[in-house]
Amino acid sequence: MRPSFHPRLVNGPFDDPGLFVPFAFQKRALIFDLGDISNLPAGDLLKISHAFITHTHMDHFIGFDRLLRHVLGRAVNLALFGPPGFLANITARLGGYTWNLVDNFDYPLILQVTEVHPDFTLYREFHCRDRFKPDRNALRRPFNGVLYEEPAFKVSAAILDHKIPCLGLCVTERFHINIIKDGLKKLGLAPGPWLTDFKQVLYARTAPTARFEVKRPDPKAPEGFILGELAEQIAKITPGQKFAYITDVIYSDANNEKIVALARESDHLYIEAAFLEKDRAVAREKHHLTARQAGELAARATAGQFSIFHFSPRYLGQERLLYREAAEAYKNYLSKV
């Protein structure tokens, strides 16, 4: 089965956090955090449609300017999500530049910004053609844990404690559709953009008795199919992917409960491990996790696999100790369950 998403950490474990999430077979991506994103080529930056920012400390947000510079003048909109205070952060960043030349752009970029609170969100748009002045008072909407949703997947969030509010994030695919090539061949169908439409119809739970039209190479061949019959012949449907991203949190009962609930049964958990357990007091003082705590949380969430990152520079050359400590904690916790 080819996954629908191919998440990867943007940088090495000692560098700025960030998770780049490209879509399979689409020129599109999500990104979690915008720290130093200089490792991402322009082609990857231009794929980003939604950016989810855990919090606006510099190492998680300084890349906003780089992303904005690449999308200016492009035929795209960019959706951004962040914790309480995020609208003020965006307003200040945009207000630091002079925009008198934006009338020269052919395409009017719109930033669609959502600020997340425990039980509501605030939404506001910033239009390039208006020199990025906020368009109106923020629109208040209820928040039930789901930040963004499409027929194929959803992005959920929990507000965690890093001495400031910090978002934990999770992507859940509804189900995965793998196309059976032999089935296409038997029906005389060629792969193409129509398969994306086909998948979207299935994700939307369209009635299996509905008609679905496909352009065939042979103009004499019939183009109409019964959706359910076509799906039986060319689609294998399996459980969807789930992956979570947790960074910059203190180890506490409240945080742990939210992290485990958000990441439960994820295929992959990306979780920070800033310190070794021997430096647990420092980790608590700085509101970060140790490698042992990260491994234990991954096990408590029954994550299929996990990756640690965001290491303190004090461990340069000793990263094997962090990996080993996290792996041992994961294994030891599961052995006791």
N, C-alpha and C positions, 0 to 999 in steps of 0.2 A: 504494500500500500504506500503510495506516495503521499506525504503529508500536505495539507493545504497551506501551512505556515512553516517557515524555516527560521525560527528565532535564533539570533546569535548576539553575544555580548559585543558591544562596539569596541571596547578597549581591553587591555590586559588587566589582571586582577589588582594591580597597584595604581591604575589610572582611573579617570573619571568613570562613574557608572553609566550604563545605558544599554538598552536592549533594542536591537533593530529587528523588525519582524516583517520580512517581505512575503508577499502572497505568491504561491506557486502559479506559474503560467499567467501572471498578471503584472503589469507595470505599476504596482501599487505596494505600499508598505505602511505599517504603523511604527512608532518609536516610543519607547518608555524612557524618559529623561533626555535632557539636552545639555549634557556637559560638554566636554571636548569631543566634538564629532568630526575632527579633521581627518580621521581615518576613513570616513565614508566619502566615496567619490561623488561628484556632482550628480551622476546618473542615479545613485541610490537616494540622495537627498530629494531629488525631484519626484521620486515615487511616493514620498510621505504624504499621506492624506490626513492623518490624525496623530497628534503628539500628546502623550500623557505624562505630565510632570509630577513627580512625587512631592517635591517641595522646591523652593527657589534658592537654596544655597548655591553658591557659585559653581561648584563642581557638578551640579545637576541642571543648571540653567544657562550657563554662559554661551552654549551653542545656539541659543535662540536667534541671535543676530546672524550667525552663519546660515542657518536655515532660511531665515527671512530674506537674506541677500540673494539666495539662489531661486526663491520662488517669485520674487518681484518681477513683474512684467510677464509672468507665465499665465497660461489659461488654467489656473487651479484656484481652489479655495483651500484653506488650511484650518482644520479644527484643532483647538488646543484645550486641554483640561488641566486643572491644577487645584491646590488646596485653598482654604480661606486666605484672602488677601491677593489671590492670583490676578484678579482684574486690575488692581492697583499696580501690581508688578508689570503687567503688560502695558498699561497706560504710561507708566514711567519710562519703560524701555523705548516705546515708540516716540514718546515726547522728547527723547534725547537727540533726535535727528531732525534735519530740515527736509521737508518733503515738497519743495516748490517745483520739482521736476516730474512729479508723478503723472502730470497730464500728458507726458510724452509716451507713457506706456499704452500699448494696444489693449491689454487685458486688465480689467479692474479686479485685482486680488481682494478677497475678503477674508479677514481673520475671524473665525467663529469661536469665541472664547467662553468656556464654562468654568465657573468657580464652584468647588464642591464643598458643601457643609454636611453635617451629620444627617439631616433629614430634608435638605433642600439644595437646589443649585441656583446659581445666578448666571444668566446668559446675556452676552452682549456682542455685537458685531463691530468690527473696525474696518472701514472701507478705504482702500488705497486711494480711490478717486476723491475722497473727502479728506485726504492727508491723515488718515488714520485717527480722526477724531471719533470718540465713541458715538454710536448712532442714536442712542436713546438711553433712557433709564434701564437698568438691568432687569431682564425678565426673570421672575422667580418661578421655579418649577419644583414639584415634589421630587425627592430622591429616595429610591428604594434599594440602592445598592448597585443598580445597573447604570453605568455611565453612557454607554453607547451600544446600539443594537442594530443588526441587519438580519435578514432572513437566515444567513449562513452562520453567524456567530454573534457573541456579545462580549463586551468588556465590562467587568465588574470591578468595584473598588471598595476598600474599607479605609476609614480614617484612623491612622495609627499615631502613636506618640513618639516623637523625636525631640521632645521638649517644645516642639512646635508641631502643628498638625502635618502629617506626612501620609501620602496615599500608598496603600498596598494595591496591587493590580493583578487582574487575572483575565485571561482570554479563554472562552469556552466555545468550541465549535459544536453546533447542534448535532450533526452527524457528518461522516465523511463519504463522499461519492467518488469511487474509483471507476474510471471508464474501462470497459472490457474491449480491447482492441479486436479480438476475434469476433465479438458480437457486431462491431461496426462493419467489419469486412463481410460478414455473412449477409448483412442488410445492404451492402453496397454504399455505405456511408463513409465519408472522409472526415477526419478530425478538422475542427475549425472553430471560429468564434461562436458558432451556434451551440457548442457544448456548454459554454458559460451560461447562455440563456436557459439551456436544458437543466443545468444544476440549480439555477435560481428558481425555476418553476418547482423543482422538487423541494428545495428548502422552504418555499412558500406553502408547502403542503397542499398544492393544487390537487383537485380530485383526480384519481387515476383514470377516470373515464373521459377526461378532457382531451381534446385534440391538440397535437403538437406538430407544427410544420417544420420540415427540414428540407433545405435545398440539396438536391442530389446532383452528382456529376452528370448522370444520364437524364436529359430533359424529359424523356418518355416515362421515367420511373415515377410512381406516385410519391407525393411529398408529405402527405398527412399520416400521422401515427396516432394510435391511442396511447396516451402518456404511460399508463401502467404497463402495457404490453411492451413498449419501447424500453422502459426502465428495466424490466425483467431480462431483456436481452443484452443491454449494453452497460448496465450500472450495477456495481457491487456496493452496497451501503453498509458501512461499519460505524462503530462509535467514533465520535469526533475527538479531536485533540483538546487538551486542556493544559495550559501552562500559566504559571504565576511568577510575579516579580516583587520581591520584598527587599527594601534597602533602607538604611538609616532608621533603626527602631531600637528602643530599649527593651531588654528582656524583662517583661512584667506579665502578671496574670492576664490583665486586660488585653495587652497586645498579643500575647500568645494565643488566646482564645480566638481573636479575630483572624490572626494569620492562619491558624489551623483550619478554621471554617472556610476561609477564602481559597486556600490552596488544597483543600481536601481532595484526594485521589487525582491530583494533577499528574500528567505524564512527565512534566519537568518543572521543577521549582528552581528559580534563580534567586538566591538569597545571600545577603551580605554576611561576611564573617571578618569583621575588622580586626579582631584581637584573638590571641590565644587565651585559653581558659585561665592560665596562670596570671593573666593581666585582667581578670574579670572586673576588678574594682575600677580600673581605668575605663573599661568598656562601659560600665554603668555610669560613670561620671560623664562620659562623652555621649551617652545615649546610643550605643551601638551594641551589636551582638558579638559574642565570641564564636569561634569555629565549632566548639562543642554545642553551644546553644543552637547554632544554625543546623547542624546535623540532627539534633534531637527534634527540632521543629519540623524538619523535612520528614522524619520518621513518624512523628505524631500526625502529620497530614497524610501519611501513606502515599507520599509522592513516589512515582515510579523511579525517577532519578532526580538528582539535584546538582546544581553548580554553585560554588561559592565565589565571591568576588569582593571588591572594595576593601582590599587589605591595607592595614596601616603600613606606612613606609618603614616603620621600625623593624619589619620582618623581611626586608629586602634580602634575598639570598636564602631565606628560610621558609619560603612558601610551602615546601613539602610538609612542614610541621602543621600548617593550617589545614591542608588537604587531608592529612592523615588523621588529625584530631576530629574533623568533621565526619569523615568516613567511619571512624570507630564509634562515634556517638550514634550515628544513624544505625549501624549494625547492632550495637549493644541494646539500643532502645527496642528495636524490632524483635530481638531475641527474647526479651522479657514479656512481650505481649502474648 
